[in-house]
Amino acid sequence: MAVVLGGYDQAHLTRDFRAAIGVPPARYARGLMTDIGG
């Protein structure tokens, strides 16, 4: 996914994700699991 979005590795993807969404991917995913009762 990182390459598709123009990144080179996980660090680039994480930085870009955080800039766009406001939280790192792992925290975002934990929030989704909480929202659906997981």
C-alpha distance matrix in Angstrom:
0.0 3.8 5.5 5.1 6.3 8.7 8.4 9.7 9.2 9.1 12.1 10.9 8.1 11.0 13.5 12.0 11.4 14.9 16.3 15.3 16.0 18.6 17.7 15.2 12.6 15.0 17.9 16.3 15.6 19.2 20.5 19.1 20.7 23.9 24.0 23.9 26.4 24.2
3.8 0.0 3.8 5.5 5.2 6.3 4.8 6.2 6.0 6.5 9.0 7.3 5.2 8.7 10.7 9.5 9.9 13.2 14.3 14.0 15.3 17.4 16.7 14.1 12.3 14.9 17.7 16.6 16.6 19.9 21.3 20.5 22.3 25.2 25.4 25.9 28.2 26.1
5.5 3.8 0.0 3.8 5.4 5.0 4.9 5.7 7.3 9.3 11.6 9.4 8.5 12.2 13.5 12.0 13.1 16.4 16.9 16.5 18.4 20.6 20.2 17.8 16.0 18.7 21.5 20.3 20.2 23.7 24.9 23.9 25.7 28.7 28.8 29.1 31.5 29.4
5.1 5.5 3.8 0.0 3.8 5.5 7.3 9.2 10.7 12.0 14.2 11.8 10.0 13.6 14.9 12.6 13.1 16.8 17.1 15.8 17.6 20.4 20.3 18.4 16.3 19.3 21.8 20.0 19.8 23.5 24.4 22.9 25.0 28.0 27.6 27.8 30.5 28.7
6.3 5.2 5.4 3.8 0.0 3.8 5.8 9.0 10.4 11.2 12.6 9.6 7.7 11.2 11.9 9.1 10.0 13.5 13.4 12.2 14.3 17.1 17.4 15.8 14.3 17.7 19.7 17.8 18.4 22.0 22.5 21.4 23.9 26.6 26.1 26.7 29.5 28.0
8.7 6.3 5.0 5.5 3.8 0.0 3.8 6.8 9.4 11.3 12.1 8.7 8.4 12.1 12.0 9.6 11.7 14.8 14.2 13.8 16.5 18.7 19.2 17.4 16.5 19.8 21.9 20.5 21.2 24.7 25.3 24.6 27.1 29.6 29.4 30.2 32.8 31.1
8.4 4.8 4.9 7.3 5.8 3.8 0.0 3.7 5.9 7.9 8.4 5.3 5.8 9.4 9.6 8.3 10.5 13.3 13.3 13.7 16.0 17.7 17.6 15.3 14.7 17.6 20.0 19.1 19.8 23.0 24.1 23.8 25.9 28.4 28.7 29.6 31.9 29.9
9.7 6.2 5.7 9.2 9.0 6.8 3.7 0.0 3.8 7.2 8.0 6.2 7.7 10.8 11.3 11.2 13.3 15.7 16.1 17.0 19.0 20.3 19.7 17.0 16.3 18.7 21.4 21.1 21.5 24.4 26.0 25.8 27.5 30.1 30.7 31.5 33.5 31.3
9.2 6.0 7.3 10.7 10.4 9.4 5.9 3.8 0.0 3.8 5.5 5.5 6.5 8.8 10.2 11.0 12.3 14.4 15.7 16.8 18.2 19.2 17.9 14.8 13.9 15.8 18.8 18.9 18.9 21.7 23.6 23.5 24.9 27.6 28.5 29.2 31.0 28.5
9.1 6.5 9.3 12.0 11.2 11.3 7.9 7.2 3.8 0.0 3.8 5.5 5.0 6.0 8.5 9.9 10.2 12.0 14.1 15.2 15.9 16.7 14.9 11.4 10.5 12.1 15.1 15.5 15.5 18.0 20.1 20.3 21.5 24.0 25.2 26.0 27.6 25.1
12.1 9.0 11.6 14.2 12.6 12.1 8.4 8.0 5.5 3.8 0.0 3.8 5.5 5.1 6.1 8.6 9.8 10.6 12.3 14.2 15.2 15.3 13.8 10.6 11.0 12.7 15.1 15.8 16.7 18.8 20.6 21.4 22.8 24.9 26.2 27.5 29.0 26.7
10.9 7.3 9.4 11.8 9.6 8.7 5.3 6.2 5.5 5.5 3.8 0.0 3.8 5.5 5.2 6.1 8.4 9.9 10.6 12.2 14.0 14.7 14.0 11.5 11.8 14.4 16.5 16.5 17.6 20.3 21.5 22.0 23.9 26.1 26.8 28.1 30.0 28.1
8.1 5.2 8.5 10.0 7.7 8.4 5.8 7.7 6.5 5.0 5.5 3.8 0.0 3.8 5.5 5.2 5.9 8.5 9.8 10.5 11.7 13.1 12.2 9.6 9.0 11.9 14.2 13.6 14.5 17.4 18.6 18.7 20.7 23.0 23.5 24.7 26.8 24.8
11.0 8.7 12.2 13.6 11.2 12.1 9.4 10.8 8.8 6.0 5.1 5.5 3.8 0.0 3.8 5.5 5.1 6.0 8.5 9.9 10.3 10.7 9.2 6.2 6.5 9.1 11.1 11.2 12.5 14.9 16.1 16.9 18.8 20.7 21.6 23.1 24.9 23.0
13.5 10.7 13.5 14.9 11.9 12.0 9.6 11.3 10.2 8.5 6.1 5.2 5.5 3.8 0.0 3.8 5.5 5.2 6.2 8.7 10.0 9.8 9.4 7.6 9.3 12.0 13.1 13.2 15.3 17.5 18.2 19.3 21.5 23.0 23.7 25.6 27.5 25.9
12.0 9.5 12.0 12.6 9.1 9.6 8.3 11.2 11.0 9.9 8.6 6.1 5.2 5.5 3.8 0.0 3.8 5.4 5.0 6.2 8.5 9.6 10.1 9.1 9.9 13.4 14.3 13.4 15.5 18.2 18.4 18.9 21.6 23.3 23.4 25.2 27.5 26.2
11.4 9.9 13.1 13.1 10.0 11.7 10.5 13.3 12.3 10.2 9.8 8.4 5.9 5.1 5.5 3.8 0.0 3.8 5.4 5.2 5.8 7.6 7.5 6.5 6.6 10.4 11.2 9.7 11.9 14.7 14.8 15.1 17.9 19.6 19.6 21.4 23.7 22.5
14.9 13.2 16.4 16.8 13.5 14.8 13.3 15.7 14.4 12.0 10.6 9.9 8.5 6.0 5.2 5.4 3.8 0.0 3.8 5.5 5.3 4.8 4.8 4.8 7.0 10.1 9.9 9.3 12.2 14.3 14.1 15.4 18.1 19.1 19.4 21.7 23.7 22.7
16.3 14.3 16.9 17.1 13.4 14.2 13.3 16.1 15.7 14.1 12.3 10.6 9.8 8.5 6.2 5.0 5.4 3.8 0.0 3.8 5.9 5.6 7.7 8.6 10.7 13.9 13.5 12.5 15.6 17.7 17.1 18.2 21.3 22.1 22.0 24.4 26.6 25.9
15.3 14.0 16.5 15.8 12.2 13.8 13.7 17.0 16.8 15.2 14.2 12.2 10.5 9.9 8.7 6.2 5.2 5.5 3.8 0.0 3.8 5.9 8.4 9.7 10.6 14.2 13.7 11.7 14.7 17.2 16.1 16.6 19.9 21.0 20.2 22.5 25.1 24.6
16.0 15.3 18.4 17.6 14.3 16.5 16.0 19.0 18.2 15.9 15.2 14.0 11.7 10.3 10.0 8.5 5.8 5.3 5.9 3.8 0.0 3.8 5.8 7.8 8.6 11.8 10.7 8.4 11.7 13.9 12.4 13.2 16.5 17.3 16.6 19.0 21.5 21.2
18.6 17.4 20.6 20.4 17.1 18.7 17.7 20.3 19.2 16.7 15.3 14.7 13.1 10.7 9.8 9.6 7.6 4.8 5.6 5.9 3.8 0.0 3.8 7.0 9.3 11.8 9.9 8.9 12.6 14.0 12.6 14.3 17.4 17.6 17.4 20.3 22.2 22.0
17.7 16.7 20.2 20.3 17.4 19.2 17.6 19.7 17.9 14.9 13.8 14.0 12.2 9.2 9.4 10.1 7.5 4.8 7.7 8.4 5.8 3.8 0.0 3.8 6.5 8.2 6.3 6.2 9.8 10.8 10.2 12.3 14.9 15.2 15.7 18.5 20.0 19.3
15.2 14.1 17.8 18.4 15.8 17.4 15.3 17.0 14.8 11.4 10.6 11.5 9.6 6.2 7.6 9.1 6.5 4.8 8.6 9.7 7.8 7.0 3.8 0.0 3.8 5.6 5.5 6.3 8.8 10.2 10.9 12.6 14.6 15.7 16.8 18.9 20.4 18.9
12.6 12.3 16.0 16.3 14.3 16.5 14.7 16.3 13.9 10.5 11.0 11.8 9.0 6.5 9.3 9.9 6.6 7.0 10.7 10.6 8.6 9.3 6.5 3.8 0.0 3.8 5.5 5.0 6.1 8.6 9.8 10.5 12.4 14.3 15.2 16.7 18.4 16.7
15.0 14.9 18.7 19.3 17.7 19.8 17.6 18.7 15.8 12.1 12.7 14.4 11.9 9.1 12.0 13.4 10.4 10.1 13.9 14.2 11.8 11.8 8.2 5.6 3.8 0.0 3.8 5.4 5.1 6.2 8.6 9.9 10.7 12.4 14.3 15.7 16.6 14.5
17.9 17.7 21.5 21.8 19.7 21.9 20.0 21.4 18.8 15.1 15.1 16.5 14.2 11.1 13.1 14.3 11.2 9.9 13.5 13.7 10.7 9.9 6.3 5.5 5.5 3.8 0.0 3.8 5.4 5.1 6.2 8.7 9.9 10.6 12.4 14.6 15.4 14.0
16.3 16.6 20.3 20.0 17.8 20.5 19.1 21.1 18.9 15.5 15.8 16.5 13.6 11.2 13.2 13.4 9.7 9.3 12.5 11.7 8.4 8.9 6.2 6.3 5.0 5.4 3.8 0.0 3.8 5.5 5.1 6.4 8.8 10.0 10.6 12.7 14.4 13.4
15.6 16.6 20.2 19.8 18.4 21.2 19.8 21.5 18.9 15.5 16.7 17.6 14.5 12.5 15.3 15.5 11.9 12.2 15.6 14.7 11.7 12.6 9.8 8.8 6.1 5.1 5.4 3.8 0.0 3.8 5.3 5.0 6.3 8.7 9.8 10.9 12.4 10.7
19.2 19.9 23.7 23.5 22.0 24.7 23.0 24.4 21.7 18.0 18.8 20.3 17.4 14.9 17.5 18.2 14.7 14.3 17.7 17.2 13.9 14.0 10.8 10.2 8.6 6.2 5.1 5.5 3.8 0.0 3.8 5.4 5.1 6.3 8.7 10.2 10.6 8.9
20.5 21.3 24.9 24.4 22.5 25.3 24.1 26.0 23.6 20.1 20.6 21.5 18.6 16.1 18.2 18.4 14.8 14.1 17.1 16.1 12.4 12.6 10.2 10.9 9.8 8.6 6.2 5.1 5.3 3.8 0.0 3.8 5.4 5.1 6.2 8.8 9.9 9.6
19.1 20.5 23.9 22.9 21.4 24.6 23.8 25.8 23.5 20.3 21.4 22.0 18.7 16.9 19.3 18.9 15.1 15.4 18.2 16.6 13.2 14.3 12.3 12.6 10.5 9.9 8.7 6.4 5.0 5.4 3.8 0.0 3.8 5.4 5.0 6.4 8.6 8.3
20.7 22.3 25.7 25.0 23.9 27.1 25.9 27.5 24.9 21.5 22.8 23.9 20.7 18.8 21.5 21.6 17.9 18.1 21.3 19.9 16.5 17.4 14.9 14.6 12.4 10.7 9.9 8.8 6.3 5.1 5.4 3.8 0.0 3.8 5.5 5.4 6.1 4.7
23.9 25.2 28.7 28.0 26.6 29.6 28.4 30.1 27.6 24.0 24.9 26.1 23.0 20.7 23.0 23.3 19.6 19.1 22.1 21.0 17.3 17.6 15.2 15.7 14.3 12.4 10.6 10.0 8.7 6.3 5.1 5.4 3.8 0.0 3.8 5.5 5.1 5.6
24.0 25.4 28.8 27.6 26.1 29.4 28.7 30.7 28.5 25.2 26.2 26.8 23.5 21.6 23.7 23.4 19.6 19.4 22.0 20.2 16.6 17.4 15.7 16.8 15.2 14.3 12.4 10.6 9.8 8.7 6.2 5.0 5.5 3.8 0.0 3.8 5.6 7.5
23.9 25.9 29.1 27.8 26.7 30.2 29.6 31.5 29.2 26.0 27.5 28.1 24.7 23.1 25.6 25.2 21.4 21.7 24.4 22.5 19.0 20.3 18.5 18.9 16.7 15.7 14.6 12.7 10.9 10.2 8.8 6.4 5.4 5.5 3.8 0.0 3.8 5.7
26.4 28.2 31.5 30.5 29.5 32.8 31.9 33.5 31.0 27.6 29.0 30.0 26.8 24.9 27.5 27.5 23.7 23.7 26.6 25.1 21.5 22.2 20.0 20.4 18.4 16.6 15.4 14.4 12.4 10.6 9.9 8.6 6.1 5.1 5.6 3.8 0.0 3.8
24.2 26.1 29.4 28.7 28.0 31.1 29.9 31.3 28.5 25.1 26.7 28.1 24.8 23.0 25.9 26.2 22.5 22.7 25.9 24.6 21.2 22.0 19.3 18.9 16.7 14.5 14.0 13.4 10.7 8.9 9.6 8.3 4.7 5.6 7.5 5.7 3.8 0.0
